Amino acid sequence: MDPTMNKLLKWSVTNSEQKNPDGTVTAPPSAEEAKRTLTPDMINALMGGPSDADLMKAAMEVLHSDESDLDNKLIAFDNFEQLIEGIDNANNLEPLGLWTPLVQLLKHEEADMRRMAAWCIGTAVQNNEKAQDRFVVLNGIPTLVSMATSDSNPAARKKSIYALSSAVRNYQPAMNELVKALPEGYPTDKTDAGDMEAIDAIMNKLRAHPVDSA
């Protein structure tokens, strides 16, 4: 049985009107109590709507579709970013096979697509060691450093630095990869991923990094 349907069945049994051995009846929960215990996925299953996982996969299909125009892709990206604000959905990126196609979009020819890809990555990895680890495995840190120091679009550079900042904080493997990928003139010694002042100093230097406007 689908995990969501299984949870819904258990919820239904637990929260239905029940007869007690002494003959009394336990009433079902109020509407307010029900709202607190039903998850969005369970509600979608109950109403026959798509799950968050379905919506995430559909958004990624739009983002990689040659038939979708830029406006529709940016709408899909915005929806995708909102979905992965939840840590459960962010952690579902890997089992759904969405991490690789997301990272690929950091190299899209459209600046807005690169910007949104960096934004989504920053959202997914923030305070999320599992997502931070996956991003390191996919070698995403050097790509973000390249964006931060050479992308011709200021908004894309800004989001790449946001993503880097989120990716390395309190996660040493990502911090180590950042130090290795930084250009000449940046710290080369090992930096503690828990040293927020040191990280802020690196991010501030990246924000001020000169970029060829040509």
LOSEGU-89888 format. One line per 2 residues: their letters; for each residue x, y, z of N, C-alpha, C. Coordinates in steps of 0.1 Angstrom, whole numbers, plus 5000, padded with zeros to 4 digits. Layout:
! residues N
a> X:Y:Z:X:Y:Z:X:Y:Z  ...
***
This chain:
! residues 214
md> 5008:4988:5000:5000:5000:5000:5009:5012:5000  5004:5023:4993:5012:5035:4992:5013:5041:5007
pt> 5025:5046:5010:5027:5050:5024:5017:5061:5028  5014:5070:5019:5004:5081:5023:4991:5075:5026
mn> 4987:5066:5017:4973:5059:5020:4973:5051:5032  4985:5045:5036:4986:5037:5048:4984:5047:5060
kl> 4991:5058:5060:4989:5068:5070:4975:5073:5071  4969:5075:5060:4955:5080:5060:4946:5070:5066
lk> 4948:5057:5063:4940:5046:5069:4942:5046:5084  4954:5047:5089:4956:5047:5103:4950:5059:5110
ws> 4951:5070:5103:4945:5083:5108:4930:5081:5109  4924:5075:5099:4909:5073:5099:4905:5064:5110
vt> 4912:5053:5112:4908:5044:5123:4910:5050:5136  4921:5057:5138:4924:5063:5151:4914:5074:5155
ns> 4909:5082:5145:4901:5093:5147:4886:5092:5144  4882:5080:5141:4868:5078:5139:4861:5076:5153
eq> 4847:5077:5152:4840:5075:5165:4841:5060:5169  4844:5058:5182:4847:5045:5187:4838:5042:5199
kn> 4833:5029:5200:4826:5025:5211:4836:5019:5221  4835:5023:5234:4843:5018:5244:4837:5006:5251
pd> 4845:4998:5258:4840:4986:5265:4829:4989:5275  4829:5001:5281:4819:5004:5290:4806:5009:5284
gt> 4805:5009:5271:4793:5013:5264:4793:5027:5260  4802:5035:5265:4803:5049:5261:4809:5050:5247
vt> 4807:5062:5241:4812:5065:5227:4822:5076:5228  4834:5074:5222:4844:5084:5220:4841:5091:5207
ap> 4839:5104:5208:4836:5112:5196:4848:5114:5188  4846:5116:5174:4858:5119:5166:4863:5133:5169
ps> 4875:5136:5164:4881:5149:5167:4874:5160:5160  4875:5172:5166:4869:5184:5159:4876:5187:5146
ae> 4871:5196:5139:4877:5200:5126:4891:5206:5128  4892:5214:5139:4905:5221:5142:4915:5210:5146
ea> 4911:5200:5154:4920:5190:5157:4925:5182:5145  4915:5179:5136:4918:5171:5124:4928:5179:5115
kr> 4927:5192:5114:4936:5200:5106:4950:5199:5111  4952:5197:5124:4965:5197:5130:4972:5183:5128
tl> 4964:5173:5126:4970:5159:5124:4971:5154:5110  4963:5160:5101:4963:5156:5087:4974:5163:5080
tp> 4983:5156:5073:4994:5163:5065:4988:5167:5052  4995:5176:5045:4991:5180:5031:4990:5168:5022
dm> 5000:5159:5022:4999:5148:5014:4987:5139:5016  4984:5138:5029:4972:5130:5033:4959:5136:5028
in> 4959:5149:5029:4947:5157:5024:4946:5155:5009  4957:5156:5002:4957:5154:4987:4952:5140:4984
al> 4957:5130:4991:4953:5117:4988:4938:5115:4991  4933:5121:5001:4919:5120:5004:4910:5127:4994
mg> 4915:5139:4989:4908:5146:4979:4911:5142:4964  4920:5133:4963:4924:5128:4950:4933:5137:4942
gp> 4940:5146:4949:4949:5156:4943:4963:5151:4943  4972:5158:4936:4986:5153:4935:4993:5156:4948
sd> 5003:5147:4951:5011:5149:4963:5022:5159:4960  5029:5163:4971:5040:5173:4969:5051:5167:4960
ad> 5053:5154:4961:5063:5147:4953:5059:5148:4938  5046:5146:4935:5041:5147:4922:5043:5161:4916
lm> 5040:5171:4925:5042:5185:4921:5056:5188:4918  5065:5183:4926:5080:5186:4924:5085:5180:4911
ka> 5081:5167:4909:5085:5161:4896:5079:5168:4884  5066:5172:4885:5060:5179:4874:5067:5193:4871
am> 5071:5200:4882:5078:5212:4880:5091:5210:4873  5099:5200:4877:5112:5197:4871:5110:5194:4856
ev> 5099:5187:4853:5097:5184:4839:5095:5196:4831  5088:5206:4836:5086:5219:4829:5099:5226:4828
lh> 5107:5226:4838:5120:5233:4838:5130:5227:4827  5128:5215:4824:5137:5209:4814:5130:5207:4800
sd> 5118:5212:4799:5110:5210:4787:5114:5220:4776  5116:5216:4764:5119:5225:4753:5106:5232:4749
es> 5094:5227:4753:5082:5232:4749:5077:5243:4758  5083:5245:4770:5079:5255:4779:5086:5268:4777
dl> 5079:5279:4777:5086:5292:4776:5092:5296:4789  5100:5307:4789:5107:5311:4801:5098:5315:4812
dn> 5087:5322:4809:5077:5326:4819:5072:5314:4826  5068:5304:4819:5062:5292:4826:5073:5285:4834
kl> 5085:5285:4829:5096:5278:4837:5098:5286:4850  5098:5299:4849:5100:5307:4862:5089:5305:4872
ia> 5076:5303:4866:5065:5300:4875:5067:5286:4882  5072:5277:4874:5074:5263:4879:5085:5264:4889
fd> 5096:5272:4887:5107:5273:4896:5102:5279:4909  5093:5289:4908:5088:5295:4921:5080:5285:4929
nf> 5072:5277:4922:5064:5267:4929:5073:5257:4935  5084:5253:4928:5093:5243:4932:5101:5248:4945
eq> 5105:5260:4945:5112:5266:4956:5103:5266:4969  5090:5269:4967:5081:5269:4979:5079:5255:4984
li> 5079:5245:4975:5077:5232:4980:5089:5227:4988  5101:5230:4984:5113:5225:4991:5117:5233:5003
eg> 5108:5243:5006:5111:5250:5019:5109:5240:5031  5100:5230:5029:5098:5220:5039:5110:5210:5038
id> 5115:5207:5050:5127:5198:5050:5124:5184:5045  5112:5179:5047:5108:5166:5041:5109:5166:5026
na> 5103:5177:5020:5104:5178:5006:5118:5180:5001  5126:5187:5008:5140:5189:5004:5147:5176:5004
nn> 5145:5168:5014:5151:5155:5015:5146:5145:5005  5134:5148:4999:5129:5139:4989:5135:5142:4975
le> 5143:5152:4974:5150:5155:4961:5158:5143:4957  5165:5137:4966:5174:5126:4962:5166:5114:4958
pl> 5156:5108:4966:5149:5097:4961:5141:5099:4949  5137:5111:4946:5129:5115:4934:5138:5117:4922
gl> 5151:5117:4924:5160:5119:4913:5160:5133:4908  5158:5143:4917:5157:5157:4912:5169:5165:4915
wt> 5179:5160:4923:5191:5168:4926:5199:5170:4913  5202:5160:4905:5210:5162:4894:5204:5171:4883
pl> 5191:5170:4880:5186:5180:4870:5185:5194:4876  5184:5195:4889:5184:5209:4895:5198:5215:4894
vq> 5208:5207:4897:5222:5213:4897:5226:5216:4882  5221:5208:4873:5224:5211:4859:5219:5225:4854
ll> 5208:5230:4861:5202:5242:4857:5211:5254:4861  5221:5252:4870:5230:5263:4873:5238:5267:4861
kh> 5239:5259:4851:5246:5263:4839:5237:5266:4827  5224:5269:4830:5215:5273:4819:5219:5286:4812
ee> 5216:5287:4800:5219:5299:4792:5212:5311:4797  5200:5309:4803:5192:5320:4808:5196:5324:4822
ad> 5199:5337:4824:5204:5341:4837:5193:5339:4848  5180:5341:4844:5170:5339:4854:5169:5324:4859
mr> 5172:5315:4849:5171:5301:4853:5183:5298:4862  5195:5303:4859:5206:5301:4868:5203:5307:4882
rm> 5197:5318:4882:5194:5325:4895:5184:5316:4903  5174:5312:4897:5164:5304:4904:5169:5290:4908
aa> 5178:5284:4900:5184:5272:4904:5192:5274:4917  5200:5284:4917:5208:5287:4929:5199:5290:4941
wc> 5188:5297:4939:5179:5300:4950:5173:5287:4956  5169:5278:4947:5163:5266:4952:5173:5257:4959
ig> 5186:5257:4954:5196:5249:4961:5199:5255:4975  5199:5269:4976:5201:5275:4989:5190:5272:4998
ta> 5178:5271:4993:5167:5268:5002:5168:5253:5007  5171:5244:4997:5172:5230:5001:5182:5226:5011
vq> 5194:5233:5010:5205:5229:5018:5206:5236:5032  5198:5247:5033:5199:5255:5045:5195:5247:5058
nn> 5204:5246:5067:5202:5238:5079:5198:5224:5077  5203:5218:5066:5199:5204:5062:5211:5196:5058
ek> 5217:5189:5067:5230:5182:5065:5228:5172:5054  5217:5165:5053:5215:5155:5043:5215:5161:5029
aq> 5209:5173:5027:5209:5180:5014:5223:5186:5011  5230:5191:5022:5243:5196:5020:5253:5185:5015
dr> 5251:5173:5021:5260:5162:5017:5257:5159:5002  5245:5158:4998:5242:5154:4984:5247:5165:4975
fv> 5247:5177:4978:5251:5188:4969:5267:5187:4968  5274:5183:4978:5288:5182:4978:5291:5170:4968
vl> 5284:5159:4970:5286:5147:4962:5285:5150:4947  5276:5159:4944:5273:5163:4930:5283:5174:4925
ng> 5293:5177:4933:5303:5187:4929:5297:5201:4926  5287:5204:4934:5280:5217:4931:5287:5229:4936
ip> 5296:5228:4946:5303:5239:4952:5311:5247:4942  5320:5240:4934:5328:5247:4924:5319:5255:4914
tl> 5308:5249:4910:5299:5256:4900:5294:5269:4906  5290:5268:4919:5285:5281:4925:5296:5291:4927
vs> 5308:5287:4930:5319:5296:4931:5322:5303:4917  5321:5295:4907:5323:5300:4893:5312:5311:4890
ma> 5299:5308:4894:5288:5317:4892:5291:5330:4900  5295:5328:4913:5297:5340:4922:5308:5349:4917
ts> 5318:5344:4910:5329:5352:4906:5330:5355:4891  5321:5350:4883:5322:5353:4869:5309:5354:4862
ds> 5297:5351:4868:5285:5353:4861:5282:5367:4857  5278:5370:4845:5275:5384:4841:5263:5390:4847
np> 5254:5382:4853:5242:5387:4858:5243:5389:4873  5241:5401:4878:5243:5404:4893:5233:5396:4901
aa> 5220:5394:4897:5211:5387:4905:5215:5372:4906  5220:5366:4895:5225:5352:4896:5236:5351:4905
rk> 5246:5361:4905:5257:5360:4914:5252:5361:4928  5243:5370:4931:5238:5372:4945:5232:5359:4950
ks> 5224:5352:4942:5218:5339:4946:5228:5328:4948  5238:5328:4939:5249:5318:4941:5256:5319:4954
iy> 5258:5332:4958:5265:5334:4971:5255:5330:4983  5243:5333:4981:5233:5328:4991:5233:5313:4992
al> 5234:5306:4981:5234:5291:4981:5247:5286:4987  5258:5293:4984:5271:5289:4990:5271:5290:5005
ss> 5266:5302:5010:5265:5305:5024:5257:5294:5031  5245:5290:5025:5237:5280:5031:5243:5266:5031
av> 5251:5263:5020:5257:5250:5018:5268:5247:5028  5276:5257:5032:5288:5254:5039:5286:5256:5054
rn> 5276:5263:5059:5275:5266:5073:5272:5253:5081  5281:5251:5091:5279:5239:5100:5281:5226:5092
yq> 5287:5226:5081:5289:5213:5073:5303:5213:5067  5312:5207:5075:5327:5208:5071:5330:5203:5057
pa> 5325:5192:5053:5328:5187:5039:5326:5198:5028  5314:5205:5030:5311:5216:5020:5321:5227:5022
mn> 5324:5231:5034:5334:5242:5037:5347:5238:5031  5352:5226:5032:5365:5222:5026:5365:5223:5011
el> 5353:5220:5005:5352:5221:4990:5352:5236:4986  5346:5244:4994:5346:5258:4991:5360:5264:4991
vk> 5367:5261:5001:5381:5267:5002:5389:5262:4990  5388:5250:4986:5395:5244:4975:5391:5251:4961
al> 5379:5255:4961:5374:5261:4948:5375:5276:4947  5378:5283:4958:5379:5297:4958:5391:5302:4949
pe> 5390:5313:4942:5401:5318:4934:5413:5324:4942  5423:5327:4936:5435:5333:4943:5431:5345:4950
gy> 5437:5346:4962:5435:5358:4970:5425:5356:4982  5419:5344:4982:5409:5340:4992:5416:5330:5002
pt> 5410:5328:5014:5417:5319:5024:5420:5305:5018  5432:5300:5021:5435:5287:5016:5437:5277:5027
dk> 5437:5282:5039:5438:5273:5051:5424:5268:5054  5423:5256:5061:5411:5250:5065:5403:5260:5074
td> 5390:5262:5070:5381:5271:5078:5371:5263:5085  5368:5266:5097:5358:5258:5105:5344:5262:5100
ag> 5337:5252:5096:5323:5254:5091:5314:5260:5102  5318:5260:5114:5310:5266:5125:5315:5280:5128
dm> 5325:5285:5121:5330:5299:5123:5322:5308:5115  5311:5314:5120:5302:5322:5112:5309:5335:5107
ea> 5318:5341:5115:5324:5353:5112:5334:5350:5100  5341:5339:5100:5350:5336:5089:5342:5334:5076
id> 5331:5327:5077:5322:5324:5065:5316:5337:5060  5312:5346:5069:5306:5359:5065:5317:5367:5057
ai> 5329:5366:5062:5340:5374:5056:5343:5369:5041  5342:5355:5039:5344:5350:5026:5332:5354:5017
mn> 5320:5353:5022:5308:5357:5014:5309:5372:5010  5313:5380:5020:5314:5395:5017:5324:5397:5006
kl> 5335:5390:5007:5345:5392:4996:5340:5387:4983  5332:5376:4983:5326:5372:4970:5317:5382:4964
ra> 5309:5389:4973:5300:5399:4969:5307:5411:4962  5319:5413:4967:5327:5424:4961:5337:5420:4950
hp> 5336:5407:4946:5346:5402:4936:5343:5409:4923  5354:5415:4917:5352:5421:4904:5348:5411:4893
vd> 5339:5415:4885:5334:5406:4874:5335:5414:4861  5341:5407:4851:5342:5413:4838:5328:5415:4832
sa> 5325:5427:4828:5312:5430:4823:5310:5426:4808  5321:5422:4802:5321:5419:4788:5313:5407:4785
***
